[in-house]
Amino acid sequence: MRRGGSPAARGKRSLARKSTAVSQADQLMYPICSSLN
C-alpha cells in the first residue's frame, strides 16, 4: 500500500467523516425543527 492510502481507503475515511458530520448536524437541527413545528 502506498503512503497516503488507496483511493478506496481514502473514500471510506471521508465517507465516515461525512456521516459523523451529518449526524452532528442532525442532532443540532432536530430540536430546532421540532420547536418550529
PDBQT receptor file of N, H, CA, C and O in Angstrom, charges set to zero:
ATOM      1  N   MET A   1       0.857  -1.197   0.000  1.00  0.00    +0.000 N 
ATOM      2  CA  MET A   1       0.000   0.000   0.000  1.00  0.00    +0.000 C 
ATOM      3  C   MET A   1       0.890   1.243   0.000  1.00  0.00    +0.000 C 
ATOM      4  O   MET A   1       1.825   1.344   0.794  1.00  0.00    +0.000 OA
ATOM      5  N   ARG A   2       0.598   2.176  -0.884  1.00  0.00    +0.000 N 
ATOM      6  H   ARG A   2      -0.162   2.094  -1.529  1.00  0.00    +0.000 HD
ATOM      7  CA  ARG A   2       1.371   3.404  -0.921  1.00  0.00    +0.000 C 
ATOM      8  C   ARG A   2       1.063   4.262   0.291  1.00  0.00    +0.000 C 
ATOM      9  O   ARG A   2       0.015   4.128   0.922  1.00  0.00    +0.000 OA
ATOM     10  N   ARG A   3       2.010   5.155   0.604  1.00  0.00    +0.000 N 
ATOM     11  H   ARG A   3       2.861   5.263   0.091  1.00  0.00    +0.000 HD
ATOM     12  CA  ARG A   3       1.725   6.117   1.670  1.00  0.00    +0.000 C 
ATOM     13  C   ARG A   3       0.622   7.037   1.193  1.00  0.00    +0.000 C 
ATOM     14  O   ARG A   3       0.591   7.426   0.025  1.00  0.00    +0.000 OA
ATOM     15  N   GLY A   4      -0.292   7.389   2.101  1.00  0.00    +0.000 N 
ATOM     16  H   GLY A   4      -0.267   7.072   3.049  1.00  0.00    +0.000 HD
ATOM     17  CA  GLY A   4      -1.432   8.194   1.695  1.00  0.00    +0.000 C 
ATOM     18  C   GLY A   4      -2.668   7.342   1.521  1.00  0.00    +0.000 C 
ATOM     19  O   GLY A   4      -3.783   7.859   1.459  1.00  0.00    +0.000 OA
ATOM     20  N   GLY A   5      -2.472   6.020   1.441  1.00  0.00    +0.000 N 
ATOM     21  H   GLY A   5      -1.566   5.600   1.491  1.00  0.00    +0.000 HD
ATOM     22  CA  GLY A   5      -3.626   5.131   1.389  1.00  0.00    +0.000 C 
ATOM     23  C   GLY A   5      -4.174   4.981  -0.013  1.00  0.00    +0.000 C 
ATOM     24  O   GLY A   5      -3.919   5.813  -0.884  1.00  0.00    +0.000 OA
ATOM     25  N   SER A   6      -4.922   3.926  -0.227  1.00  0.00    +0.000 N 
ATOM     26  H   SER A   6      -5.129   3.249   0.480  1.00  0.00    +0.000 HD
ATOM     27  CA  SER A   6      -5.560   3.693  -1.516  1.00  0.00    +0.000 C 
ATOM     28  C   SER A   6      -6.784   4.596  -1.648  1.00  0.00    +0.000 C 
ATOM     29  O   SER A   6      -7.320   5.054  -0.639  1.00  0.00    +0.000 OA
ATOM     30  N   PRO A   7      -7.233   4.859  -2.874  1.00  0.00    +0.000 N 
ATOM     31  CA  PRO A   7      -8.439   5.689  -3.065  1.00  0.00    +0.000 C 
ATOM     32  C   PRO A   7      -9.636   5.145  -2.302  1.00  0.00    +0.000 C 
ATOM     33  O   PRO A   7     -10.443   5.911  -1.777  1.00  0.00    +0.000 OA
ATOM     34  N   ALA A   8      -9.752   3.811  -2.241  1.00  0.00    +0.000 N 
ATOM     35  H   ALA A   8      -9.096   3.189  -2.668  1.00  0.00    +0.000 HD
ATOM     36  CA  ALA A   8     -10.895   3.216  -1.543  1.00  0.00    +0.000 C 
ATOM     37  C   ALA A   8     -10.832   3.532  -0.056  1.00  0.00    +0.000 C 
ATOM     38  O   ALA A   8     -11.839   3.881   0.560  1.00  0.00    +0.000 OA
ATOM     39  N   ALA A   9      -9.623   3.405   0.519  1.00  0.00    +0.000 N 
ATOM     40  H   ALA A   9      -8.805   3.122   0.019  1.00  0.00    +0.000 HD
ATOM     41  CA  ALA A   9      -9.476   3.690   1.950  1.00  0.00    +0.000 C 
ATOM     42  C   ALA A   9      -9.727   5.170   2.213  1.00  0.00    +0.000 C 
ATOM     43  O   ALA A   9     -10.350   5.540   3.209  1.00  0.00    +0.000 OA
ATOM     44  N   ARG A  10      -9.227   6.022   1.295  1.00  0.00    +0.000 N 
ATOM     45  H   ARG A  10      -8.721   5.722   0.487  1.00  0.00    +0.000 HD
ATOM     46  CA  ARG A  10      -9.448   7.456   1.467  1.00  0.00    +0.000 C 
ATOM     47  C   ARG A  10     -10.931   7.776   1.389  1.00  0.00    +0.000 C 
ATOM     48  O   ARG A  10     -11.449   8.558   2.186  1.00  0.00    +0.000 OA
ATOM     49  N   GLY A  11     -11.616   7.166   0.422  1.00  0.00    +0.000 N 
ATOM     50  H   GLY A  11     -11.195   6.530  -0.226  1.00  0.00    +0.000 HD
ATOM     51  CA  GLY A  11     -13.047   7.403   0.264  1.00  0.00    +0.000 C 
ATOM     52  C   GLY A  11     -13.823   6.944   1.480  1.00  0.00    +0.000 C 
ATOM     53  O   GLY A  11     -14.770   7.600   1.913  1.00  0.00    +0.000 OA
ATOM     54  N   LYS A  12     -13.406   5.796   2.034  1.00  0.00    +0.000 N 
ATOM     55  H   LYS A  12     -12.636   5.263   1.682  1.00  0.00    +0.000 HD
ATOM     56  CA  LYS A  12     -14.095   5.280   3.213  1.00  0.00    +0.000 C 
ATOM     57  C   LYS A  12     -13.922   6.236   4.386  1.00  0.00    +0.000 C 
ATOM     58  O   LYS A  12     -14.856   6.479   5.151  1.00  0.00    +0.000 OA
ATOM     59  N   ARG A  13     -12.687   6.785   4.515  1.00  0.00    +0.000 N 
ATOM     60  H   ARG A  13     -11.929   6.587   3.894  1.00  0.00    +0.000 HD
ATOM     61  CA  ARG A  13     -12.433   7.691   5.625  1.00  0.00    +0.000 C 
ATOM     62  C   ARG A  13     -13.249   8.969   5.485  1.00  0.00    +0.000 C 
ATOM     63  O   ARG A  13     -13.843   9.440   6.455  1.00  0.00    +0.000 OA
ATOM     64  N   SER A  14     -13.280   9.534   4.269  1.00  0.00    +0.000 N 
ATOM     65  H   SER A  14     -12.798   9.151   3.481  1.00  0.00    +0.000 HD
ATOM     66  CA  SER A  14     -14.036  10.762   4.049  1.00  0.00    +0.000 C 
ATOM     67  C   SER A  14     -15.527  10.511   4.215  1.00  0.00    +0.000 C 
ATOM     68  O   SER A  14     -16.263  11.375   4.692  1.00  0.00    +0.000 OA
ATOM     69  N   LEU A  15     -15.968   9.313   3.815  1.00  0.00    +0.000 N 
ATOM     70  H   LEU A  15     -15.370   8.611   3.428  1.00  0.00    +0.000 HD
ATOM     71  CA  LEU A  15     -17.376   8.971   3.972  1.00  0.00    +0.000 C 
ATOM     72  C   LEU A  15     -17.734   8.898   5.448  1.00  0.00    +0.000 C 
ATOM     73  O   LEU A  15     -18.795   9.367   5.859  1.00  0.00    +0.000 OA
ATOM     74  N   ALA A  16     -16.839   8.302   6.252  1.00  0.00    +0.000 N 
ATOM     75  H   ALA A  16     -15.977   7.921   5.918  1.00  0.00    +0.000 HD
ATOM     76  CA  ALA A  16     -17.079   8.214   7.691  1.00  0.00    +0.000 C 
ATOM     77  C   ALA A  16     -17.118   9.611   8.293  1.00  0.00    +0.000 C 
ATOM     78  O   ALA A  16     -17.951   9.899   9.153  1.00  0.00    +0.000 OA
ATOM     79  N   ARG A  17     -16.212  10.482   7.837  1.00  0.00    +0.000 N 
ATOM     80  H   ARG A  17     -15.536  10.248   7.138  1.00  0.00    +0.000 HD
ATOM     81  CA  ARG A  17     -16.192  11.845   8.360  1.00  0.00    +0.000 C 
ATOM     82  C   ARG A  17     -17.480  12.562   7.982  1.00  0.00    +0.000 C 
ATOM     83  O   ARG A  17     -18.052  13.304   8.781  1.00  0.00    +0.000 OA
ATOM     84  N   LYS A  18     -17.931  12.329   6.745  1.00  0.00    +0.000 N 
ATOM     85  H   LYS A  18     -17.467  11.727   6.096  1.00  0.00    +0.000 HD
ATOM     86  CA  LYS A  18     -19.159  12.961   6.282  1.00  0.00    +0.000 C 
ATOM     87  C   LYS A  18     -20.358  12.502   7.102  1.00  0.00    +0.000 C 
ATOM     88  O   LYS A  18     -21.204  13.312   7.483  1.00  0.00    +0.000 OA
ATOM     89  N   SER A  19     -20.429  11.197   7.373  1.00  0.00    +0.000 N 
ATOM     90  H   SER A  19     -19.742  10.539   7.063  1.00  0.00    +0.000 HD
ATOM     91  CA  SER A  19     -21.583  10.657   8.099  1.00  0.00    +0.000 C 
ATOM     92  C   SER A  19     -21.602  11.163   9.532  1.00  0.00    +0.000 C 
ATOM     93  O   SER A  19     -22.676  11.414  10.079  1.00  0.00    +0.000 OA
ATOM     94  N   THR A  20     -20.426  11.319  10.157  1.00  0.00    +0.000 N 
ATOM     95  H   THR A  20     -19.553  11.115   9.713  1.00  0.00    +0.000 HD
ATOM     96  CA  THR A  20     -20.401  11.842  11.521  1.00  0.00    +0.000 C 
ATOM     97  C   THR A  20     -20.810  13.311  11.519  1.00  0.00    +0.000 C 
ATOM     98  O   THR A  20     -21.505  13.764  12.429  1.00  0.00    +0.000 OA
ATOM     99  N   ALA A  21     -20.378  14.061  10.496  1.00  0.00    +0.000 N 
ATOM    100  H   ALA A  21     -19.813  13.693   9.758  1.00  0.00    +0.000 HD
ATOM    101  CA  ALA A  21     -20.769  15.464  10.402  1.00  0.00    +0.000 C 
ATOM    102  C   ALA A  21     -22.265  15.585  10.191  1.00  0.00    +0.000 C 
ATOM    103  O   ALA A  21     -22.904  16.476  10.750  1.00  0.00    +0.000 OA
ATOM    104  N   VAL A  22     -22.833  14.683   9.376  1.00  0.00    +0.000 N 
ATOM    105  H   VAL A  22     -22.313  13.960   8.921  1.00  0.00    +0.000 HD
ATOM    106  CA  VAL A  22     -24.271  14.697   9.126  1.00  0.00    +0.000 C 
ATOM    107  C   VAL A  22     -25.031  14.396  10.409  1.00  0.00    +0.000 C 
ATOM    108  O   VAL A  22     -26.032  15.049  10.703  1.00  0.00    +0.000 OA
ATOM    109  N   SER A  23     -24.566  13.416  11.174  1.00  0.00    +0.000 N 
ATOM    110  H   SER A  23     -23.753  12.886  10.935  1.00  0.00    +0.000 HD
ATOM    111  CA  SER A  23     -25.262  13.054  12.408  1.00  0.00    +0.000 C 
ATOM    112  C   SER A  23     -25.164  14.185  13.424  1.00  0.00    +0.000 C 
ATOM    113  O   SER A  23     -26.114  14.435  14.167  1.00  0.00    +0.000 OA
ATOM    114  N   GLN A  24     -24.016  14.875  13.462  1.00  0.00    +0.000 N 
ATOM    115  H   GLN A  24     -23.245  14.672  12.859  1.00  0.00    +0.000 HD
ATOM    116  CA  GLN A  24     -23.881  16.001  14.374  1.00  0.00    +0.000 C 
ATOM    117  C   GLN A  24     -24.821  17.132  13.969  1.00  0.00    +0.000 C 
ATOM    118  O   GLN A  24     -25.470  17.735  14.823  1.00  0.00    +0.000 OA
ATOM    119  N   ALA A  25     -24.897  17.420  12.673  1.00  0.00    +0.000 N 
ATOM    120  H   ALA A  25     -24.370  16.930  11.979  1.00  0.00    +0.000 HD
ATOM    121  CA  ALA A  25     -25.801  18.456  12.190  1.00  0.00    +0.000 C 
ATOM    122  C   ALA A  25     -27.247  18.062  12.454  1.00  0.00    +0.000 C 
ATOM    123  O   ALA A  25     -28.081  18.913  12.763  1.00  0.00    +0.000 OA
ATOM    124  N   ASP A  26     -27.546  16.758  12.331  1.00  0.00    +0.000 N 
ATOM    125  H   ASP A  26     -26.868  16.067  12.080  1.00  0.00    +0.000 HD
ATOM    126  CA  ASP A  26     -28.890  16.270  12.589  1.00  0.00    +0.000 C 
ATOM    127  C   ASP A  26     -29.261  16.496  14.045  1.00  0.00    +0.000 C 
ATOM    128  O   ASP A  26     -30.378  16.917  14.345  1.00  0.00    +0.000 OA
ATOM    129  N   GLN A  27     -28.326  16.216  14.955  1.00  0.00    +0.000 N 
ATOM    130  H   GLN A  27     -27.419  15.874  14.711  1.00  0.00    +0.000 HD
ATOM    131  CA  GLN A  27     -28.596  16.422  16.374  1.00  0.00    +0.000 C 
ATOM    132  C   GLN A  27     -28.811  17.897  16.668  1.00  0.00    +0.000 C 
ATOM    133  O   GLN A  27     -29.576  18.246  17.567  1.00  0.00    +0.000 OA
ATOM    134  N   LEU A  28     -28.137  18.772  15.913  1.00  0.00    +0.000 N 
ATOM    135  H   LEU A  28     -27.516  18.488  15.183  1.00  0.00    +0.000 HD
ATOM    136  CA  LEU A  28     -28.320  20.203  16.111  1.00  0.00    +0.000 C 
ATOM    137  C   LEU A  28     -29.635  20.680  15.517  1.00  0.00    +0.000 C 
ATOM    138  O   LEU A  28     -30.345  21.480  16.128  1.00  0.00    +0.000 OA
ATOM    139  N   MET A  29     -29.962  20.186  14.321  1.00  0.00    +0.000 N 
ATOM    140  H   MET A  29     -29.385  19.536  13.825  1.00  0.00    +0.000 HD
ATOM    141  CA  MET A  29     -31.129  20.693  13.611  1.00  0.00    +0.000 C 
ATOM    142  C   MET A  29     -32.439  20.136  14.143  1.00  0.00    +0.000 C 
ATOM    143  O   MET A  29     -33.464  20.816  14.089  1.00  0.00    +0.000 OA
ATOM    144  N   TYR A  30     -32.425  18.904  14.658  1.00  0.00    +0.000 N 
ATOM    145  H   TYR A  30     -31.593  18.351  14.701  1.00  0.00    +0.000 HD
ATOM    146  CA  TYR A  30     -33.687  18.264  15.049  1.00  0.00    +0.000 C 
ATOM    147  C   TYR A  30     -34.448  19.052  16.113  1.00  0.00    +0.000 C 
ATOM    148  O   TYR A  30     -35.644  19.284  15.936  1.00  0.00    +0.000 OA
ATOM    149  N   PRO A  31     -33.810  19.479  17.217  1.00  0.00    +0.000 N 
ATOM    150  CA  PRO A  31     -34.562  20.268  18.216  1.00  0.00    +0.000 C 
ATOM    151  C   PRO A  31     -35.108  21.569  17.631  1.00  0.00    +0.000 C 
ATOM    152  O   PRO A  31     -36.200  22.007  17.996  1.00  0.00    +0.000 OA
ATOM    153  N   ILE A  32     -34.351  22.183  16.727  1.00  0.00    +0.000 N 
ATOM    154  H   ILE A  32     -33.464  21.827  16.430  1.00  0.00    +0.000 HD
ATOM    155  CA  ILE A  32     -34.799  23.441  16.119  1.00  0.00    +0.000 C 
ATOM    156  C   ILE A  32     -36.032  23.197  15.258  1.00  0.00    +0.000 C 
ATOM    157  O   ILE A  32     -37.011  23.939  15.338  1.00  0.00    +0.000 OA
ATOM    158  N   CYS A  33     -35.979  22.155  14.434  1.00  0.00    +0.000 N 
ATOM    159  H   CYS A  33     -35.183  21.552  14.368  1.00  0.00    +0.000 HD
ATOM    160  CA  CYS A  33     -37.105  21.838  13.555  1.00  0.00    +0.000 C 
ATOM    161  C   CYS A  33     -38.330  21.439  14.367  1.00  0.00    +0.000 C 
ATOM    162  O   CYS A  33     -39.450  21.827  14.036  1.00  0.00    +0.000 OA
ATOM    163  N   SER A  34     -38.123  20.666  15.427  1.00  0.00    +0.000 N 
ATOM    164  H   SER A  34     -37.213  20.351  15.696  1.00  0.00    +0.000 HD
ATOM    165  CA  SER A  34     -39.270  20.209  16.217  1.00  0.00    +0.000 C 
ATOM    166  C   SER A  34     -39.876  21.377  16.988  1.00  0.00    +0.000 C 
ATOM    167  O   SER A  34     -41.079  21.381  17.250  1.00  0.00    +0.000 OA
ATOM    168  N   SER A  35     -39.064  22.370  17.356  1.00  0.00    +0.000 N 
ATOM    169  H   SER A  35     -38.087  22.367  17.143  1.00  0.00    +0.000 HD
ATOM    170  CA  SER A  35     -39.615  23.512  18.078  1.00  0.00    +0.000 C 
ATOM    171  C   SER A  35     -40.370  24.431  17.125  1.00  0.00    +0.000 C 
ATOM    172  O   SER A  35     -41.300  25.123  17.539  1.00  0.00    +0.000 OA
ATOM    173  N   LEU A  36     -39.975  24.444  15.840  1.00  0.00    +0.000 N 
ATOM    174  H   LEU A  36     -39.220  23.882  15.504  1.00  0.00    +0.000 HD
ATOM    175  CA  LEU A  36     -40.665  25.272  14.860  1.00  0.00    +0.000 C 
ATOM    176  C   LEU A  36     -42.031  24.698  14.523  1.00  0.00    +0.000 C 
ATOM    177  O   LEU A  36     -42.988  25.443  14.311  1.00  0.00    +0.000 OA
ATOM    178  N   ASN A  37     -42.121  23.378  14.472  1.00  0.00    +0.000 N 
ATOM    179  H   ASN A  37     -41.344  22.773  14.644  1.00  0.00    +0.000 HD
ATOM    180  CA  ASN A  37     -43.377  22.745  14.065  1.00  0.00    +0.000 C 
ATOM    181  C   ASN A  37     -44.444  22.878  15.137  1.00  0.00    +0.000 C 
ATOM    182  O   ASN A  37     -45.564  22.400  14.956  1.00  0.00    +0.000 OA
TER     183      ASN A  37
